[in-house]
């Protein structure tokens, strides 16, 4: 295909029957380009942003004379917005970093990681050299505060600047999963002795942000960069000969919610390899109003789906996934009363007057893994108000389908389906097989996070797998040495969401890997095996039947898990 139609491209294989293709083009991406099938366009992902350690059994394991696991000899990978390397939660007593390697995808000025085409890699030695230089500068400032020449000289000599985390999301997840103990602040990460491998994801390219109408100023990353980040952290783990617990606190609503996205399939393959586990955010889309489940009954020709578009919404991509082998088509009525009759074409472009809304529609019949039909609707310059979508289905019996709007980060709050379903709202890659997807719950009340996504997958598998603490979780404020040589601490940092729950899971994953590989109780454990162990030890509270769509198999508890294995 590409040899015949393209002259300027390169192919980057990443293994497990998947490759990334880079194409040089001066033209904007449109939905009507017939060369690109559904899964060829990268999806954009957004962020799924003490008592908890006791609740999850971590402190009982740590205090147990027979156990005492703290994550020693393991790695935790944070693939997110980066990390504040000078945060005391990631520094040892001598000022050196617990980050063994960092890939900053957004910085093209330094040395690329071996085997990768972009970004800058930071080794532990390079990180420590600059941290030490900064410490020396800081410790001398009190005596040299009137000597501007010395301070200026130090700044000039420190040519390279450590990568930062402007958002703070990745730093937070790293602290929860593997932050060091801070006695003064009464804080500890789940696996304080685990070391960190970090990827600072670059933000989505302009052409994808425009294609998906992602608002300015909203953080997003693209699917192929995440897949390469996964490959990078596993490469680092293989070089060091250590097991790795990978945390992904990102998500998207696009895709079939059945584990068949490119990233999900990649995770599923890797989860079957020893020494690798994935811990995924289940999403915060339960009450967002962004999912509609429809059924066209035998006696009906079509079903009407109403959705509201908020004032000031620029546009978005909405996807309809129909159950095979039925065939689906759509019609649409704008708030201004303009009606587009049932569209039989596989692709088309329509403009609504006088609103000047542009709608690009493309149908992919049987073009996805599993054979489902997907209809992608890309709205540009969309007018506010109530829109009506008419969904037609041909086939025998009842015809079921699902429609998803983008995640809450990418939309205004009032852009919703009028009659939404809260089920099947776990975001991708949380629908991957053999990995662990987490719902967030409140340790203080014992209740599920109000925004928690709900299962199951579209093909009926159990997700989320487990629930972990993820409501109003706090980490200490940033600790710094001032110019006067005094310690200053900013206010506590607090976040909620399934990404926080995934970080708890990743830390517990490191403890499980210490038990399995460092101590030697299961030297062949892979992600699927770990999932089974943790499900066996889950706490099943309340009058619920387990597993269920909200809690999965229950609350994660590593002490119970190890008790089940009799240590």
Secondary structure, 3 states (H helix, E strand, C coil): CHHHHCCCEEEEEEECCEEEEEECCCCCCCCCCCCCCHHHCCCEEEECCCHHHHHCCHHHHHHCCCCCCCCCCCEEEEEECCCCCCCHHHECCCCCECEEEEEECCCCCCCCCCCCCCCEEEEHHHHHHHHHHHHHHHHHHHHHCCCHHHHHHHHHHCCCCCCCCCCCHHHHHHHHHHCCCECCCCECCCCCCCEEEEEECCCCCHHHHHHHCCCCCCCCEEHHHHHHHHHHHHHHHHHHCCCEEEEECEEECCCCCCCCCHHHHHHHHHCCCECEEEEEECCCCCCCCCEEEEEECCCCCEEEEEEEECCCCCEEEEEEEECCCCEEEEEEECCCCCEEEEECCCEEEEEECCCCEEEEEEEECCCCCCCCEEEEEEEECCCCEEEEEEEEEECCCCEEEEEECCCHHHCCCCCEECCCCCCCCCCECCCCCCCEEEEEECCCCCCECCCCCCCCCCCCCCCCCEEEECCCEEECCCEEECCCCCEEECCCEEECCHHHHHHHHHHHHHHHHHHHHHCCCCCCCEHHHHHHHHHHCCECCCCCCCCECCCECCECCHHHHHHHCCC
